[in-house]
Amino acid sequence: MPKPLTVAVLAGAALLTRRALRRRVRVSPLWPLPALDPPTSGRPRTRVLRMRVAARETVADGVVQLRLEGRDLPGWEPGAHIDLVLPSGLVRQYSLCGDPADSSSYTVATRLVEDGRGGSREVHEQVRVGTELEVRGPRNRFPLVEAPGYVFVAGGIGITPVLPMLRALPDGADWRLLYAGRTRESMPFLAEIEDLGADRVTVVAGLPDLDGELADVPEGAVVYCCGPEGLMAAVAERFPDVRLERFAPRASAKGEAFELELRRSGRTLTVPADSTVLAAVRAELPNTLYSCEQGFCGTCQQRVLEGEVEHRDELLTDAERADSMLICVSRARSVRLVLDL
């Protein structure tokens, strides 16, 4: 019969062993295989806020402005935008057009797009004073930089990121604005903008003459542009270093077919030429997270283990693009891609 001391020692050793195994399994659930890095997908990129619509105002034909109130809001600088999670779950990006010094509210404006993907219609028809919304951000990929001069080109609702920039320019700054819209009545914040400098602002109802209006841009001036894709493409053709702000993908997510390996899952599949990586992945792994499907929110970001990526997003930094991609819009440049999925 075992002695009491021996029993106690064995029981203590067994307890320590179980605790050590639990700790090891927490580190690597597939133990004794090596621990894997945590997945990238669904990682929060910014703080998530719950905000309430405190004011709603029509500021131009087809344009609604919302003032969202919250507490201890993150600060922002001109050019920043937020992700707005609508009641249906749709995620849309809107430039902040209020006062950066106001830490209790964010202000955005959205134009109703009749043939759009439904986000603007939901804002116009369902979001009212008192509606609570989830907000992510702010983020800024369109910052106002120091320069000897500035040229701003805005088309329609593209004025929203530009307006805080104009307010923030120091006295004596050399700047001018070309502001175009279908009609003067459809152009938000027009009266305030003309008050900021009537001699510096050119307002065009209809298509602007870029060759004429942008013929004498001062040397060293920084050119900013936000508006319809056609306008931004035309400005970029004239000024390759233009700083652009866009909330629609610059290119289709379609392309050449390629082989895709999901390393964690042990699956290999083909991404068709007329489909997306996201669609192909979700056919195999339906719980894969995604949201905007436009390359802006970052929810579908995945780690790339092998292969060359053709990045088509508007979000990832150069460092992030070195080893990850947004699978809703980006594709492979190589014939094979391996994801950490």
ZAMARGU-4260 file (C-alpha; in steps of 0.2 Angstrom, whole numbers, plus 5000, padded with zeros to 4 digits):
<rodrens>
0) 5000/5000/5000 | 5008/5017/4995 | 5013/5028/5009 | 5004/5044/5012 | 5019/5055/5008
5) 5021/5046/4991 | 5003/5048/4987 | 5004/5067/4991 | 5019/5069/4980 | 5012/5060/4965
10) 4995/5070/4967 | 5005/5086/4967 | 5015/5082/4952 | 4999/5077/4942 | 4991/5094/4947
15) 5006/5103/4941 | 5007/5094/4925 | 4988/5097/4921 | 4991/5116/4925 | 5006/5116/4913
20) 4996/5107/4899 | 4982/5120/4901 | 4994/5134/4899 | 5002/5126/4884 | 4985/5123/4876
25) 4980/5141/4878 | 4996/5146/4869 | 4993/5134/4855 | 4976/5125/4854 | 4984/5113/4841
30) 4998/5107/4854 | 5010/5098/4852 | 5010/5107/4835 | 5019/5124/4835 | 5009/5139/4840
35) 5002/5149/4825 | 5000/5168/4824 | 4983/5174/4827 | 4973/5177/4811 | 4972/5195/4804
40) 4954/5195/4799 | 4942/5205/4809 | 4955/5213/4819 | 4948/5230/4825 | 4958/5244/4816
45) 4951/5258/4827 | 4940/5260/4842 | 4922/5256/4840 | 4910/5270/4846 | 4891/5270/4849
50) 4884/5287/4844 | 4867/5295/4843 | 4861/5306/4829 | 4858/5323/4837 | 4854/5333/4822
55) 4849/5330/4804 | 4848/5344/4791 | 4846/5345/4772 | 4861/5356/4766 | 4858/5355/4747
60) 4847/5346/4735 | 4849/5328/4739 | 4862/5330/4752 | 4859/5327/4771 | 4870/5332/4785
65) 4871/5322/4801 | 4878/5327/4818 | 4883/5312/4828 | 4885/5315/4847 | 4896/5304/4859
70) 4908/5305/4874 | 4927/5306/4874 | 4928/5305/4855 | 4945/5303/4847 | 4952/5318/4840
75) 4954/5321/4821 | 4962/5332/4808 | 4956/5339/4792 | 4954/5325/4778 | 4949/5312/4791
80) 4934/5300/4788 | 4924/5288/4799 | 4916/5271/4795 | 4897/5272/4798 | 4889/5256/4802
85) 4871/5258/4796 | 4856/5249/4805 | 4856/5236/4791 | 4874/5232/4794 | 4880/5241/4779
90) 4897/5250/4782 | 4900/5266/4772 | 4914/5279/4774 | 4910/5298/4776 | 4923/5312/4777
95) 4921/5322/4793 | 4916/5340/4789 | 4913/5348/4806 | 4925/5356/4818 | 4940/5346/4824
100) 4940/5355/4841 | 4923/5348/4845 | 4926/5333/4855 | 4908/5329/4858 | 4902/5326/4840
105) 4906/5321/4822 | 4898/5329/4807 | 4896/5320/4790 | 4886/5323/4775 | 4880/5311/4761
110) 4872/5313/4744 | 4858/5302/4739 | 4864/5291/4725 | 4848/5284/4716 | 4858/5269/4707
115) 4870/5266/4721 | 4873/5251/4733 | 4860/5256/4745 | 4870/5265/4759 | 4865/5283/4754
120) 4847/5278/4752 | 4847/5270/4770 | 4854/5286/4777 | 4841/5297/4769 | 4826/5286/4772
125) 4830/5277/4789 | 4842/5287/4799 | 4833/5300/4810 | 4837/5311/4825 | 4839/5299/4839
130) 4845/5284/4829 | 4860/5275/4837 | 4874/5270/4825 | 4891/5262/4827 | 4906/5272/4822
135) 4923/5267/4818 | 4938/5278/4817 | 4942/5292/4813 | 4956/5288/4800 | 4965/5300/4789
140) 4973/5295/4772 | 4970/5313/4765 | 4980/5324/4777 | 4983/5342/4775 | 5002/5345/4773
145) 5012/5360/4774 | 5016/5368/4757 | 5020/5384/4749 | 5003/5384/4740 | 4987/5374/4738
150) 4975/5370/4724 | 4959/5361/4729 | 4947/5353/4716 | 4930/5346/4723 | 4916/5339/4714
155) 4899/5339/4722 | 4899/5329/4739 | 4918/5329/4737 | 4919/5345/4745 | 4916/5337/4763
160) 4935/5333/4766 | 4940/5349/4758 | 4930/5361/4769 | 4939/5358/4785 | 4955/5360/4776
165) 4950/5377/4770 | 4945/5382/4788 | 4962/5376/4795 | 4973/5385/4782 | 4983/5399/4791
170) 4981/5417/4787 | 4990/5422/4772 | 4991/5405/4764 | 4991/5404/4745 | 4976/5394/4740
175) 4962/5392/4728 | 4947/5380/4725 | 4938/5374/4710 | 4921/5368/4715 | 4910/5360/4702
180) 4892/5352/4704 | 4877/5348/4693 | 4869/5364/4699 | 4872/5377/4712 | 4857/5371/4722
185) 4865/5353/4723 | 4882/5360/4730 | 4883/5359/4749 | 4891/5372/4760 | 4892/5384/4745
190) 4888/5400/4754 | 4901/5397/4768 | 4915/5392/4755 | 4912/5408/4745 | 4913/5418/4762
195) 4930/5410/4765 | 4937/5418/4750 | 4926/5423/4735 | 4942/5429/4725 | 4950/5412/4728
200) 4935/5401/4724 | 4929/5396/4706 | 4911/5388/4706 | 4906/5379/4691 | 4888/5372/4688
205) 4891/5358/4676 | 4908/5351/4669 | 4923/5362/4673 | 4936/5367/4660 | 4951/5359/4669
210) 4963/5365/4655 | 4958/5383/4658 | 4955/5383/4677 | 4970/5373/4681 | 4982/5381/4668
215) 4993/5391/4680 | 4995/5381/4696 | 5010/5389/4706 | 5026/5379/4707 | 5027/5369/4723
220) 5008/5370/4726 | 5000/5354/4732 | 4984/5348/4723 | 4970/5340/4732 | 4955/5332/4723
225) 4939/5323/4729 | 4924/5320/4719 | 4917/5308/4705 | 4930/5296/4698 | 4930/5304/4681
230) 4935/5321/4689 | 4949/5313/4699 | 4955/5303/4684 | 4956/5319/4674 | 4965/5329/4687
235) 4977/5315/4690 | 4981/5315/4672 | 4986/5333/4673 | 4995/5332/4690 | 5002/5314/4693
240) 5006/5319/4711 | 4989/5324/4715 | 4982/5319/4732 | 4965/5310/4730 | 4952/5304/4742
245) 4940/5291/4735 | 4927/5280/4743 | 4924/5268/4729 | 4936/5255/4722 | 4947/5262/4708
250) 4946/5245/4699 | 4935/5230/4698 | 4940/5215/4709 | 4940/5204/4693 | 4955/5198/4684
255) 4964/5182/4679 | 4960/5166/4687 | 4973/5159/4700 | 4976/5145/4712 | 4973/5149/4731
260) 4979/5138/4745 | 4971/5141/4763 | 4985/5134/4773 | 4977/5132/4790 | 4962/5124/4783
265) 4972/5112/4771 | 4962/5117/4756 | 4966/5122/4738 | 4954/5131/4727 | 4953/5141/4711
270) 4948/5160/4711 | 4939/5162/4695 | 4942/5177/4684 | 4925/5184/4686 | 4924/5182/4705
275) 4933/5188/4721 | 4945/5180/4733 | 4932/5184/4746 | 4918/5175/4737 | 4929/5160/4734
280) 4935/5159/4752 | 4917/5161/4759 | 4912/5146/4748 | 4924/5135/4758 | 4924/5145/4775
285) 4907/5154/4776 | 4911/5161/4793 | 4925/5172/4786 | 4923/5190/4791 | 4919/5204/4779
290) 4910/5220/4779 | 4911/5234/4766 | 4917/5223/4751 | 4925/5239/4744 | 4943/5239/4751
295) 4940/5252/4765 | 4935/5245/4781 | 4949/5231/4784 | 4937/5218/4791 | 4943/5205/4778
300) 4961/5208/4780 | 4971/5191/4778 | 4989/5187/4781 | 4998/5182/4765 | 5011/5167/4766
305) 5016/5165/4748 | 5013/5173/4732 | 5013/5191/4725 | 4997/5202/4728 | 4990/5215/4716
310) 4983/5227/4730 | 4968/5236/4725 | 4962/5243/4742 | 4963/5261/4748 | 4967/5256/4766
315) 4982/5246/4770 | 4999/5254/4773 | 5015/5249/4763 | 5021/5239/4778 | 5004/5230/4780
320) 5004/5226/4761 | 5021/5217/4763 | 5012/5202/4771 | 4993/5204/4770 | 4979/5209/4758
325) 4961/5214/4758 | 4952/5199/4750 | 4937/5208/4745 | 4945/5218/4731 | 4964/5213/4729
330) 4970/5198/4719 | 4985/5188/4715 | 4999/5194/4702 | 5006/5177/4703 | 4998/5160/4697
335) 4996/5155/4715 | 4993/5163/4732 | 4994/5156/4750 | 4984/5163/4764 | 4985/5160/4782
340) 4967/5154/4783
</rodrens>
